[in-house]
Amino acid sequence: MQYGICNLSIVPLRVEPSDSTELVSQILYGETFKVLELRKKWSKIRLTDDGYEGWVDNKQYQEISKSEYKDLKDQPSILSSDLIEFVKDEKSNQLLTIPIGSRLNGLQILNHSYDGGKIENILPKENLIDTAFIFLNSPYLWGGKTPFGIDCSGFTQLVYKLNGYKLLRDASLQSTQGIALSFIEESEAGDLAFFDDSEGKIIHVGIIMPDNYIIHAHGKVRIDRLDHSGIYDAERGLHTHKLRVIKKII
């Protein structure tokens, strides 16, 4: 078994070993993973934090030892807290931009230095909404995990991550976590609302706000009304998503 760490800012994770295939997620700076299958140009990997799998270009990560991987896995996460920051490569003296939510535990292994803002603690549930506002108007990107392009479950996962809580990657997977609530009235700000399609498949997720509003990634990260039917877009005068279940994660 081989192991790796992302030594670049944002690396695409693809469904097949080709640059032209679907982007299923992204690997942020400092995230670690197991290499499940190694080919000449591509590696199939499993991310440490959420178990998500996909293919990454071999030129876009650094191999680490089993002991380094285990040590990083066992450490509480230290995350970058600014939308964009820099790490400095001590060997080349060059700067590398990193996005919010990058993992800083591997700085010594990568021979990088960092003096920006950090998140090291589990924060109160009330902080989730303030964190979500950081991403307001970020464009929607299937597979995205940054303020410069993010999908609905990448948004909820990253907001929770920045507050010290772990969510799985896809909306359907996140819907298996937490405790189901019977009514919107039972929910609190920070709970998750899930939405399904005509076949009953969970396809969307958002974060519940006070006073029956929801913040979610749909075209962009936006705020809409939430009622018993689902998400109501006041600008267009219609419901865009059908409510399936509300989950209390924290």
Residue pairs with C-beta under 8 A, 6 or more apart in sequence:
1 34
1 35
1 66
2 34
2 35
2 38
2 43
2 63
3 32
3 33
3 34
3 35
3 63
3 64
3 65
3 66
3 68
3 69
4 32
4 33
4 35
4 43
4 45
4 56
4 61
4 62
4 63
4 64
5 30
5 31
5 32
5 33
5 61
5 62
5 64
5 68
5 69
5 72
5 106
5 109
5 110
6 27
6 28
6 29
6 30
6 31
6 32
6 33
6 60
6 61
6 62
7 29
7 61
7 62
7 110
8 29
8 60
8 61
8 96
9 28
9 29
9 96
9 97
9 98
9 99
9 102
10 26
10 27
10 28
10 29
10 99
10 145
10 146
11 26
11 27
11 56
11 57
11 60
11 61
12 23
12 26
12 27
12 56
12 57
12 143
13 23
13 24
13 25
13 26
13 27
13 45
13 47
13 52
13 54
13 55
13 56
13 143
14 21
14 22
14 23
14 24
14 54
14 55
14 56
15 21
15 22
15 23
15 24
15 54
15 55
16 22
16 55
17 39
17 41
17 42
17 44
17 55
18 42
18 55
19 57
21 55
22 142
22 143
23 141
23 142
23 143
23 144
24 52
24 54
24 143
25 47
25 52
25 54
25 143
25 145
25 154
25 169
26 143
26 144
26 145
26 146
26 154
27 33
27 47
27 56
27 61
28 98
28 99
28 101
28 102
28 103
28 145
28 146
29 80
29 87
29 96
29 98
29 99
29 102
29 103
30 98
30 102
30 103
30 104
30 105
30 106
30 107
30 110
31 47
31 48
31 49
31 103
32 47
32 48
32 64
32 69
32 72
32 73
32 103
32 106
33 45
33 46
33 47
33 48
33 61
34 45
34 46
34 48
34 69
35 43
35 44
35 45
36 43
36 44
36 45
36 46
36 53
37 43
37 44
38 58
39 58
40 58
41 57
41 58
42 55
42 56
42 57
42 58
43 55
43 56
43 58
43 61
44 53
44 54
44 55
45 53
45 54
45 55
45 56
46 52
46 53
47 53
48 69
48 72
48 73
49 77
49 161
49 166
50 157
50 166
50 167
50 168
50 169
51 168
52 168
52 169
62 110
64 72
64 106
64 109
68 106
68 109
72 105
72 106
72 109
75 105
76 120
77 103
77 105
77 120
77 161
77 164
78 103
78 104
78 105
78 118
78 119
78 120
79 100
79 101
79 102
79 103
79 104
79 118
79 119
79 120
79 161
79 162
80 98
80 99
80 100
80 101
80 102
80 104
80 114
80 116
80 117
80 118
80 119
81 100
81 116
81 117
81 118
81 119
81 162
82 100
82 116
82 117
83 99
83 100
83 134
83 147
84 97
84 98
84 99
84 100
85 97
85 98
85 102
85 114
85 116
85 117
86 95
86 96
86 97
86 98
86 114
86 116
87 95
87 96
87 98
87 107
87 110
87 112
87 113
87 114
88 94
88 95
88 96
88 112
88 113
88 114
89 95
89 96
89 110
89 111
89 112
90 111
90 112
90 113
91 111
96 112
99 146
99 147
99 148
100 134
100 146
100 147
100 158
100 162
101 145
101 146
101 158
101 161
101 162
104 114
104 118
107 113
107 114
119 162
119 163
119 164
121 164
122 163
122 164
122 165
123 163
123 164
125 163
125 188
125 189
125 190
125 250
126 189
126 190
127 163
128 159
128 160
128 163
128 189
128 190
128 207
129 189
129 190
129 207
129 209
129 210
129 215
131 159
131 162
131 163
132 155
132 159
132 207
132 215
132 221
133 215
134 147
135 147
135 150
135 155
135 158
135 159
135 217
135 221
136 215
136 221
136 222
136 223
137 220
137 221
137 222
138 146
138 147
138 148
138 149
138 150
138 155
138 217
138 220
138 221
139 148
139 149
139 150
139 219
139 220
140 149
140 150
140 151
140 152
140 217
140 218
140 219
140 220
140 221
141 148
141 149
141 150
141 151
142 151
143 151
143 154
144 150
144 151
144 154
145 154
145 157
145 158
146 158
150 158
150 217
150 221
151 217
152 171
152 204
152 205
152 206
152 216
152 217
152 218
153 167
153 169
153 170
153 171
153 173
153 174
153 205
154 169
154 217
155 207
155 216
155 217
155 221
156 167
156 171
156 174
156 192
156 205
156 206
156 207
157 167
157 168
157 169
157 174
159 207
160 166
160 167
160 249
161 167
165 249
165 250
167 174
167 177
167 249
168 174
168 176
168 177
171 194
171 202
171 203
171 204
171 205
172 201
172 202
172 203
174 192
174 194
174 205
174 247
175 192
175 194
175 202
175 205
175 244
175 245
175 247
177 247
177 249
178 192
178 247
178 248
178 249
179 247
179 248
180 245
180 246
180 247
181 187
181 191
181 245
181 246
181 247
181 248
183 228
184 208
184 212
184 226
184 227
184 228
184 246
186 246
187 193
187 208
187 246
187 248
188 208
188 248
189 208
189 209
189 210
190 207
190 208
190 249
190 250
191 207
191 208
191 246
191 247
191 248
191 249
192 205
192 206
192 207
192 208
192 246
192 247
192 249
193 205
193 206
193 207
193 208
193 214
193 226
193 243
193 245
193 246
193 247
194 202
194 204
194 205
194 243
194 244
194 245
194 246
194 247
195 202
195 203
195 204
195 205
195 206
195 230
195 231
195 241
195 242
195 243
195 244
196 202
196 203
196 242
196 244
197 203
197 242
200 244
202 244
204 216
204 218
204 241
205 216
206 214
206 215
206 216
206 217
206 226
206 231
207 214
207 215
207 216
208 214
208 226
208 246
209 215
209 223
212 225
212 226
212 227
213 223
213 224
213 225
213 226
214 223
214 224
214 225
214 226
214 231
215 221
215 222
215 223
216 222
216 224
216 231
218 224
218 231
218 240
218 241
224 231
224 232
224 233
224 234
224 240
225 231
225 232
225 233
225 234
226 232
226 243
227 243
228 243
229 239
229 242
229 243
230 239
230 240
230 241
230 242
230 243
231 239
231 240
231 241
231 243
232 238
232 239
232 240
233 239
233 240
